[in-house]
Amino acid sequence: MVDKKVGVLIVAMIFSVLFLSLISAEGLEIRKEIVSSLAIPELNLPAIYNLQITNPNGTDIFRFYSLVGVDLEPTDNITIPNGQTTITLKAYPRFPTQISPNYYSFEYKIKGVYTPVQTDKIAMTIVKLKDAFDLEFESINPDSETAILNFKNLGGHAFEKISLDLSSEFFTDTRELALAPNEVKRIEITINRDKMSKLLAGQYVVDAKLVVSDISAATNTILTFEEKPGITTTEAKQGVMLSRLEIEKKNDGNVNTEVTTVITKNLFSALFTSFNVDPDRKDIVKFHANYVFSRELAPGDSLRVVATTNWWIFLGAILIIIIIWYVIDEYIRNKIVLTKRVSLVRTKGGEFALRVSILVRARDFVEKIRIIDRLPPMVKVFEKDGITSSPYKLDERNRRLEWNIQALSAGEERVLNYIIYSKIGVVGKYELPSTEAIYEYKGRIKEADSNRAFLLNETKTEKVNNKF
């Protein structure tokens, strides 16, 4: 039932249109052809129709007029002979600013001298200059070099000169063009890719300014920027001692995109690696350090990470250590190490006696060695074969013992022993002065001192099978 009702309505509409397009009154037949249904008051441009009038009667003089808000052309009387004649009728809105809506249907009349007045209906669309054209952009994407504008003349009026200024986030453009009635022109506009590279996908307004016959109008339309994600990654390595790794990720698309860069270094090289930006986190996996950099990139933005591993720092540190070691070894560290020990000796006569042992060890080859040990007050050296080792020289006046050793190789050791005694006993702590060594090392005279040896009365004694 619904389909039948729709069909009936369609048939009724068709007959209504035919009825409006074909009027025969008193033998006068009129057929209308729309040249331009648009009237543009700003430019004083009317709606235009071609009327095909068939006059089956004799020649007569006719006048076209309207009693409503429309002025018609021709304004003069027109002679219409017997037969068919085509007349161009122009309709000017009399009060365009007061007519609402823009679509306007009105009656006009045709009166002949010998023919009765006939009434017909006709319609027009009253538009502003900006609405006389259609501006439609084709969609673009980040790879587009140009934007395509389809610029259409919606009416039947020809325009010999139209100035068109366009402005948007993607471009600015100015040009002049002509449009024939109902013509569509395809206009290519160069896109500013630097600006486009920073824009998000979506719809953007394009402002347009039209100038025709010194009359200007402003309008706008929509340009759709299609989504296209895209991340371009470039990587560059250079240098050996100053190793440089650069990784750059750039958002060449038009949507915000999350990117992550991971740089892996072993734990040793990580000590000498620096970055141009701080990592978001550092993960230690076995013997490696993973540096993670994450960013959300807007269109046109990039994440550039530069990792610089400076092995010169490592070599410099090694060199400094070597220099310090050399200085210590060459100028500070003694080439002879003297270790002095003392122990209590039990005597048959009950005298206080001590065995003094001096260990002489060479760290490197040294020669012309003189060992000097100073005697404490109130003691004497017990001189007897087999008791004091190595030839020595006793200087009683200055109270010191001296040994001369020709040379010692690296790692070689000598032990110098002697016994001192005193008739006066010692209670508590008894301290001996340090032993001094004077020697020659690589042509330079150097000195070394031993520790200060001391004895407590609780120290374990040893028995010497010799009599004083």
Backbone torsions as a table, in degrees:
resi	resn	phi	psi	omega
1	MET	NA	-39.6	-179.5
2	VAL	-64.0	-43.2	-179.6
3	ASP	-61.5	-37.8	-179.7
4	LYS	-66.4	-39.0	179.7
5	LYS	-64.8	-40.9	178.5
6	VAL	-62.5	-42.6	179.1
7	GLY	-61.9	-41.4	179.8
8	VAL	-63.3	-42.6	179.4
9	LEU	-62.2	-43.4	179.6
10	ILE	-60.7	-45.5	179.3
11	VAL	-61.6	-41.7	179.6
12	ALA	-62.4	-41.2	179.0
13	MET	-63.5	-43.2	179.7
14	ILE	-59.3	-44.7	179.9
15	PHE	-67.0	-31.6	178.4
16	SER	-66.2	-43.0	179.0
17	VAL	-63.4	-44.0	178.4
18	LEU	-61.6	-35.8	-179.1
19	PHE	-67.6	-39.0	179.5
20	LEU	-71.6	-31.6	-176.0
21	SER	-83.9	-16.1	-176.8
22	LEU	-129.2	108.3	179.9
23	ILE	-121.8	128.5	175.1
24	SER	-127.5	108.3	179.4
25	ALA	-128.4	129.5	-179.6
26	GLU	54.9	33.6	178.0
27	GLY	85.1	-4.0	-179.0
28	LEU	-94.9	121.6	-176.9
29	GLU	-111.3	130.2	-176.9
30	ILE	-124.9	128.1	172.3
31	ARG	-119.8	134.6	-175.5
32	LYS	-107.7	136.1	173.3
33	GLU	-122.5	122.6	-178.0
34	ILE	-79.8	119.9	172.7
35	VAL	-87.9	-48.1	174.5
36	SER	-151.4	119.1	178.7
37	SER	-85.6	-4.6	-177.7
38	LEU	-92.8	132.3	171.1
39	ALA	-113.5	130.3	-177.7
40	ILE	-118.0	92.6	-175.2
41	PRO	-60.2	-34.3	-178.2
42	GLU	-58.3	-31.9	-180.0
43	LEU	-105.3	5.4	-177.8
44	ASN	57.0	41.5	178.9
45	LEU	-104.4	127.4	-175.0
46	PRO	-92.0	170.0	164.3
47	ALA	-76.9	143.0	-172.1
48	ILE	-127.1	136.3	-179.8
49	TYR	-137.7	144.2	170.6
50	ASN	-100.3	120.1	179.6
51	LEU	-102.6	119.9	174.9
52	GLN	-96.1	107.3	-173.8
53	ILE	-108.5	125.4	175.8
54	THR	-107.6	117.3	-179.5
55	ASN	-107.5	102.5	-178.2
56	PRO	-78.2	-10.7	-179.0
57	ASN	-94.8	-163.1	-179.4
58	GLY	-79.6	172.7	-179.5
59	THR	-61.9	138.5	-179.5
60	ASP	-145.5	162.4	178.1
61	ILE	-104.5	127.7	-175.4
62	PHE	-121.6	154.8	174.0
63	ARG	-131.6	137.4	178.7
64	PHE	-102.7	133.1	178.9
65	TYR	-155.8	164.3	178.3
66	SER	-137.4	142.9	-180.0
67	LEU	-94.6	-2.0	179.9
68	VAL	-104.4	-167.4	-171.1
69	GLY	-76.5	50.3	-179.0
70	VAL	-140.2	136.3	170.9
71	ASP	-101.7	136.8	-175.6
72	LEU	-114.6	148.5	169.3
73	GLU	-123.8	139.1	9.5
74	PRO	-77.0	147.8	178.9
75	THR	-91.1	-20.4	-179.3
76	ASP	-85.8	164.2	175.3
77	ASN	-68.0	144.9	-177.0
78	ILE	-124.3	133.5	176.4
79	THR	-88.7	123.8	178.6
80	ILE	-114.2	113.1	-177.4
81	PRO	-76.9	177.5	176.3
82	ASN	-66.9	136.9	-178.6
83	GLY	107.4	-153.5	-174.2
84	GLN	-102.1	135.9	179.8
85	THR	-138.5	142.3	176.7
86	THR	-108.2	127.5	-179.7
87	ILE	-124.3	133.7	176.6
88	THR	-89.9	120.9	-179.2
89	LEU	-108.5	129.1	178.1
90	LYS	-116.0	136.6	-177.8
91	ALA	-120.6	121.7	179.8
92	TYR	-109.0	125.3	175.6
93	PRO	-63.8	130.9	-176.5
94	ARG	-79.5	-39.2	178.5
95	PHE	-130.0	74.6	-171.9
96	PRO	-64.2	-30.5	-178.0
97	THR	-75.5	-16.5	-177.9
98	GLN	-99.0	-6.9	-176.7
99	ILE	-87.7	123.8	178.9
100	SER	-146.1	132.4	4.7
101	PRO	-78.3	-176.5	-179.2
102	ASN	-64.1	-32.1	175.9
103	TYR	-77.9	126.1	-172.8
104	TYR	-135.0	121.9	177.7
105	SER	-108.4	135.6	-175.9
106	PHE	-145.8	165.1	177.9
107	GLU	-102.6	144.3	171.2
108	TYR	-132.5	161.2	-174.1
109	LYS	-125.7	151.1	175.3
110	ILE	-124.8	120.4	-178.6
111	LYS	-122.5	127.4	176.1
112	GLY	-104.2	166.6	177.9
113	VAL	-68.8	-42.1	-177.8
114	TYR	-108.8	-3.8	-177.0
115	THR	-111.0	135.7	179.5
116	PRO	-61.2	161.0	178.9
117	VAL	-65.5	131.1	174.9
118	GLN	-113.7	144.1	-179.1
119	THR	-115.7	137.2	178.1
120	ASP	-136.9	156.5	176.7
121	LYS	-109.5	145.4	177.9
122	ILE	-147.1	158.3	-176.9
123	ALA	-129.9	152.8	176.0
124	MET	-142.8	165.9	173.6
125	THR	-119.6	118.3	-179.4
126	ILE	-93.4	119.5	-175.2
127	VAL	-128.2	158.6	169.8
128	LYS	-81.3	165.9	-178.1
129	LEU	-56.8	-41.9	-176.9
130	LYS	-64.9	-22.8	-178.1
131	ASP	-95.3	2.5	179.1
132	ALA	-82.9	-5.3	-178.9
133	PHE	-130.6	154.1	175.5
134	ASP	-116.6	124.4	177.8
135	LEU	-111.1	115.1	-178.1
136	GLU	-131.6	122.4	178.6
137	PHE	-96.1	139.2	170.3
138	GLU	-77.2	151.7	-178.2
139	SER	-64.1	148.4	176.3
140	ILE	-122.2	166.7	176.9
141	ASN	-140.2	174.9	-176.3
142	PRO	-59.7	-16.8	178.9
143	ASP	-90.1	-7.5	-175.2
144	SER	-70.3	138.6	174.9
145	GLU	-96.9	-29.2	-178.4
146	THR	-133.8	157.3	171.7
147	ALA	-106.8	136.9	-177.5
148	ILE	-103.2	121.1	176.9
149	LEU	-108.3	125.1	172.0
150	ASN	-96.7	107.8	-173.8
151	PHE	-105.3	112.1	-171.4
152	LYS	-114.9	135.1	171.4
153	ASN	-85.4	113.6	-173.2
154	LEU	-80.4	-15.1	-177.0
155	GLY	-112.6	-174.4	-178.9
156	GLY	-96.2	17.6	178.8
157	HIS	-94.7	141.6	176.3
158	ALA	-92.3	140.7	178.5
159	PHE	-122.9	116.8	-177.1
160	GLU	-80.9	-25.3	-178.7
161	LYS	-148.3	116.1	176.1
162	ILE	-124.1	123.1	173.4
163	SER	-92.8	127.7	-175.4
164	LEU	-126.2	118.3	175.3
165	ASP	-111.2	126.7	-179.5
166	LEU	-120.3	140.8	179.7
167	SER	-144.2	131.1	178.9
168	SER	-156.0	-178.3	176.8
169	GLU	-66.6	-20.3	-173.6
170	PHE	-98.8	-25.2	-173.5
171	PHE	-166.5	166.0	163.3
172	THR	-130.9	141.1	-174.6
173	ASP	-152.0	142.0	177.0
174	THR	-135.0	133.8	178.3
175	ARG	-159.5	165.3	176.1
176	GLU	-119.9	142.6	-178.9
177	LEU	-153.4	166.0	176.2
178	ALA	-118.5	147.9	179.0
179	LEU	-132.4	130.1	173.2
180	ALA	-79.8	168.3	178.3
181	PRO	-56.8	128.8	177.6
182	ASN	61.3	16.6	-179.2
183	GLU	-77.6	146.9	173.7
184	VAL	-117.4	124.6	177.7
185	LYS	-110.8	135.6	178.6
186	ARG	-95.4	114.2	-174.4
187	ILE	-112.4	126.8	176.6
188	GLU	-97.4	128.6	-178.2
189	ILE	-121.5	127.3	-178.6
190	THR	-70.4	132.2	-178.6
191	ILE	-90.5	139.7	172.2
192	ASN	-80.4	100.6	-172.6
193	ARG	-70.8	-26.3	176.3
194	ASP	-63.7	-42.7	177.3
195	LYS	-69.7	-41.8	-176.9
196	MET	-63.2	-33.6	-176.2
197	SER	-64.2	-13.9	-177.5
198	LYS	-108.9	7.9	-175.5
199	LEU	-103.0	145.3	177.0
200	LEU	-83.0	155.9	175.9
201	ALA	-63.6	151.1	179.4
202	GLY	149.2	-164.8	-179.8
203	GLN	-106.1	135.3	-177.2
204	TYR	-125.0	143.5	179.6
205	VAL	-83.1	133.8	173.0
206	VAL	-110.4	116.7	177.6
207	ASP	-84.0	138.3	-178.1
208	ALA	-130.4	141.8	175.0
209	LYS	-124.1	125.5	-179.7
210	LEU	-110.1	138.0	175.0
211	VAL	-131.1	119.5	177.1
212	VAL	-132.6	121.1	179.1
213	SER	53.2	45.7	178.3
214	ASP	67.3	8.7	175.1
215	ILE	-103.2	126.6	-177.8
216	SER	-110.9	153.7	178.6
217	ALA	-149.1	144.1	179.2
218	ALA	-111.1	138.2	177.1
219	THR	-148.6	-178.0	177.2
220	ASN	-153.6	165.9	177.2
221	THR	-148.3	178.8	-174.6
222	ILE	-112.5	135.9	173.3
223	LEU	-116.7	123.8	-178.1
224	THR	-93.7	124.7	177.8
225	PHE	-102.9	104.8	-173.4
226	GLU	-70.8	149.4	178.9
227	GLU	-71.2	137.8	173.7
228	LYS	-156.9	99.4	176.7
229	PRO	-72.3	149.0	178.7
230	GLY	-172.1	123.2	177.7
231	ILE	-118.4	124.8	176.8
232	THR	-104.2	127.8	-179.1
233	THR	-113.8	128.9	174.3
234	THR	-123.2	142.9	-177.9
235	GLU	-135.6	136.9	-179.9
236	ALA	-140.8	137.4	177.3
237	LYS	-125.1	144.1	176.2
238	GLN	-160.3	157.0	176.2
239	GLY	84.6	156.2	177.2
240	VAL	-118.3	-65.2	179.4
241	MET	-70.8	-34.3	172.6
242	LEU	-114.7	81.9	-174.1
243	SER	-78.4	132.3	-176.7
244	ARG	-130.2	121.5	177.1
245	LEU	-117.1	121.8	179.8
246	GLU	-120.0	125.0	176.8
247	ILE	-124.0	123.5	179.8
248	GLU	-124.0	129.8	175.4
249	LYS	-117.9	122.3	-176.1
250	LYS	-118.5	137.3	178.6
251	ASN	-86.2	99.6	177.8
252	ASP	-90.8	-0.4	177.9
253	GLY	-87.5	-162.6	-179.6
254	ASN	-129.9	24.7	173.6
255	VAL	-129.7	148.5	176.3
256	ASN	-62.4	132.6	-174.5
257	THR	-135.2	135.4	176.9
258	GLU	-85.3	127.7	178.8
259	VAL	-124.8	153.6	179.2
260	THR	-136.3	133.4	175.3
261	THR	-119.6	131.0	179.7
262	VAL	-121.2	125.9	176.7
263	ILE	-117.6	125.8	-176.4
264	THR	-108.1	131.1	176.9
265	LYS	-132.8	144.8	172.2
266	ASN	-71.0	160.5	-171.5
267	LEU	-62.6	-28.7	-179.8
268	PHE	-73.7	-50.2	-179.0
269	SER	-67.5	-24.3	178.1
270	ALA	-62.5	-26.0	179.4
271	LEU	-65.0	-24.9	-175.1
272	PHE	-114.6	17.9	-176.9
273	THR	-109.1	135.4	176.1
274	SER	-127.3	159.4	-177.4
275	PHE	-126.5	151.5	177.7
276	ASN	-75.3	-21.2	174.5
277	VAL	-132.0	153.0	-179.3
278	ASP	-75.4	135.5	177.2
279	PRO	-70.7	152.8	176.8
280	ASP	-73.6	-31.2	175.1
281	ARG	-160.2	163.2	179.7
282	LYS	-129.9	119.1	-179.3
283	ASP	-107.8	128.8	176.5
284	ILE	-97.8	118.9	178.7
285	VAL	-124.9	108.3	-176.6
286	LYS	55.2	-114.8	-176.1
287	PHE	-104.4	22.3	-178.0
288	HIS	-128.9	153.3	175.5
289	ALA	-115.4	124.1	177.9
290	ASN	-102.6	117.0	178.2
291	TYR	-97.4	123.6	-174.1
292	VAL	-112.2	127.8	178.7
293	PHE	-121.6	119.8	-178.9
294	SER	-125.4	137.1	178.5
295	ARG	-147.4	152.0	167.7
296	GLU	-97.9	119.4	-175.3
297	LEU	-101.1	126.3	170.2
298	ALA	-77.9	162.7	178.3
299	PRO	-53.7	131.8	179.7
300	GLY	87.9	-14.7	179.0
301	ASP	-81.9	162.7	179.6
302	SER	-144.5	155.2	173.2
303	LEU	-112.7	113.1	-177.8
304	ARG	-114.7	116.5	-179.3
305	VAL	-115.4	125.5	178.7
306	VAL	-119.7	118.3	176.5
307	ALA	-105.5	120.6	-178.5
308	THR	-114.5	118.0	177.1
309	THR	-105.3	113.6	-173.9
310	ASN	-101.7	96.1	178.3
311	TRP	-75.2	-14.4	175.5
312	TRP	-64.1	-32.4	176.4
313	ILE	-62.7	-43.6	179.5
314	PHE	-63.2	-47.6	179.7
315	LEU	-64.7	-37.4	177.6
316	GLY	-63.3	-39.9	177.9
317	ALA	-64.6	-42.3	178.0
318	ILE	-62.5	-42.5	-179.4
319	LEU	-63.5	-42.2	178.6
320	ILE	-62.7	-41.7	178.2
321	ILE	-61.5	-42.8	179.8
322	ILE	-63.4	-43.2	180.0
323	ILE	-63.1	-45.4	179.0
324	ILE	-61.3	-44.2	178.8
325	TRP	-60.7	-43.0	-179.4
326	TYR	-64.1	-44.6	-179.6
327	VAL	-62.2	-44.6	179.2
328	ILE	-63.3	-44.9	-177.0
329	ASP	-70.3	-34.9	-173.7
330	GLU	-85.7	-39.7	-170.8
331	TYR	-116.9	-21.1	-176.2
332	ILE	-109.6	-46.9	-175.4
333	ARG	-74.1	127.7	179.5
334	ASN	-70.5	143.1	177.5
335	LYS	-86.6	-10.0	175.0
336	ILE	-124.1	132.4	177.7
337	VAL	-110.7	124.3	179.9
338	LEU	-109.4	125.9	177.1
339	THR	-122.5	123.0	-174.5
340	LYS	-111.6	131.0	177.2
341	ARG	-129.0	154.8	179.4
342	VAL	-141.1	143.3	178.6
343	SER	-141.8	151.8	-177.8
344	LEU	-79.8	137.2	178.9
345	VAL	-112.6	132.2	177.5
346	ARG	-87.5	126.5	-180.0
347	THR	-110.4	156.8	179.5
348	LYS	-71.4	-28.6	-178.0
349	GLY	-88.5	-2.8	178.5
350	GLY	82.8	9.0	178.5
351	GLU	-70.6	158.0	174.4
352	PHE	-81.3	119.8	-176.8
353	ALA	-138.5	145.3	-179.8
354	LEU	-132.4	139.3	171.4
355	ARG	-95.0	126.4	179.4
356	VAL	-109.6	127.5	178.1
357	SER	-120.1	129.9	178.4
358	ILE	-119.5	117.0	177.5
359	LEU	-94.6	121.9	179.7
360	VAL	-110.6	116.9	-179.8
361	ARG	-126.3	132.5	-179.2
362	ALA	-96.8	132.5	175.6
363	ARG	-87.3	-22.8	178.7
364	ASP	-148.9	174.6	-179.8
365	PHE	-68.0	124.0	177.9
366	VAL	-132.4	158.6	-179.0
367	GLU	-145.6	170.7	179.7
368	LYS	52.1	57.8	-174.1
369	ILE	-93.7	131.6	176.1
370	ARG	-125.2	118.9	179.8
371	ILE	-100.8	127.3	-177.8
372	ILE	-123.3	124.1	178.0
373	ASP	-124.9	130.0	-177.0
374	ARG	-94.2	140.1	-177.6
375	LEU	-89.8	139.7	175.4
376	PRO	-68.6	161.0	177.0
377	PRO	-63.5	153.4	171.4
378	MET	70.4	11.7	178.2
379	VAL	-119.5	157.8	176.6
380	LYS	-127.9	158.8	178.3
381	VAL	-87.9	131.4	176.0
382	PHE	-86.4	107.2	-176.3
383	GLU	-101.5	114.3	177.3
384	LYS	-159.1	140.3	-179.8
385	ASP	-55.6	134.2	177.6
386	GLY	90.0	-13.2	179.8
387	ILE	-94.2	-51.5	-179.9
388	THR	-95.7	126.3	-177.9
389	SER	-91.4	153.1	176.3
390	SER	63.3	141.0	178.0
391	PRO	-61.5	138.6	-179.3
392	TYR	-142.0	171.9	177.6
393	LYS	-125.2	125.2	-179.1
394	LEU	-100.8	120.5	176.8
395	ASP	-106.9	93.0	-175.4
396	GLU	-68.0	-32.5	-178.4
397	ARG	-63.4	-46.9	-179.7
398	ASN	-92.7	0.6	176.5
399	ARG	52.1	64.7	175.6
400	ARG	-153.2	156.7	177.6
401	LEU	-111.1	143.8	178.9
402	GLU	-132.9	138.3	173.4
403	TRP	-122.2	143.5	176.3
404	ASN	-117.4	124.6	178.5
405	ILE	-120.7	129.5	-175.3
406	GLN	-63.4	-50.2	-177.6
407	ALA	-164.9	156.9	173.3
408	LEU	-135.5	136.7	176.3
409	SER	-85.2	167.3	179.5
410	ALA	-60.3	126.7	178.9
411	GLY	88.0	-9.1	-178.5
412	GLU	-75.7	146.3	-177.2
413	GLU	-128.5	149.5	171.9
414	ARG	-134.5	143.7	176.9
415	VAL	-116.3	125.9	179.4
416	LEU	-112.3	121.9	-178.1
417	ASN	-119.7	145.1	168.9
418	TYR	-158.4	163.5	-178.0
419	ILE	-119.8	135.9	173.7
420	ILE	-119.3	152.3	179.9
421	TYR	-144.4	167.7	178.6
422	SER	-153.7	146.5	177.3
423	LYS	-75.2	-16.7	-179.0
424	ILE	-97.9	128.2	179.7
425	GLY	-74.8	163.3	-178.5
426	VAL	-122.5	132.3	176.4
427	VAL	-115.3	133.1	179.4
428	GLY	87.8	-140.0	-173.0
429	LYS	-91.5	133.2	177.3
430	TYR	-124.7	118.8	-173.9
431	GLU	-111.0	138.5	177.2
432	LEU	-107.3	145.8	178.5
433	PRO	-67.5	161.6	-179.6
434	SER	-73.1	157.3	178.3
435	THR	-94.9	144.1	-176.4
436	GLU	-115.0	141.4	176.0
437	ALA	-122.3	132.0	173.7
438	ILE	-119.0	125.5	-174.4
439	TYR	-148.0	172.8	-179.7
440	GLU	-116.1	128.8	-179.4
441	TYR	-132.6	115.3	-179.1
442	LYS	53.3	42.8	176.1
443	GLY	81.7	-0.4	179.7
444	ARG	-113.3	141.7	178.2
445	ILE	-82.7	128.5	-179.1
446	LYS	-131.3	163.6	-178.9
447	GLU	-130.6	154.5	176.8
448	ALA	-146.9	147.8	178.5
449	ASP	-122.7	151.0	176.9
450	SER	-92.9	-178.5	173.5
451	ASN	-75.9	166.6	173.3
452	ARG	-89.9	118.9	179.6
453	ALA	-89.3	145.8	177.0
454	PHE	-144.5	163.5	-176.1
455	LEU	-135.6	136.3	172.4
456	LEU	-102.0	151.5	-177.4
457	ASN	-65.7	-13.8	176.1
458	GLU	-83.5	-3.4	-176.3
459	THR	-63.9	137.0	178.9
460	LYS	-63.3	135.7	-179.1
461	THR	-99.0	164.3	175.9
462	GLU	-126.8	151.2	-176.6
463	LYS	-93.6	133.4	177.9
464	VAL	-112.1	125.7	-177.2
465	ASN	-83.3	51.9	176.1
466	ASN	-136.7	151.1	176.9
467	LYS	-100.9	143.0	176.1
468	PHE	-80.7	NA	NA
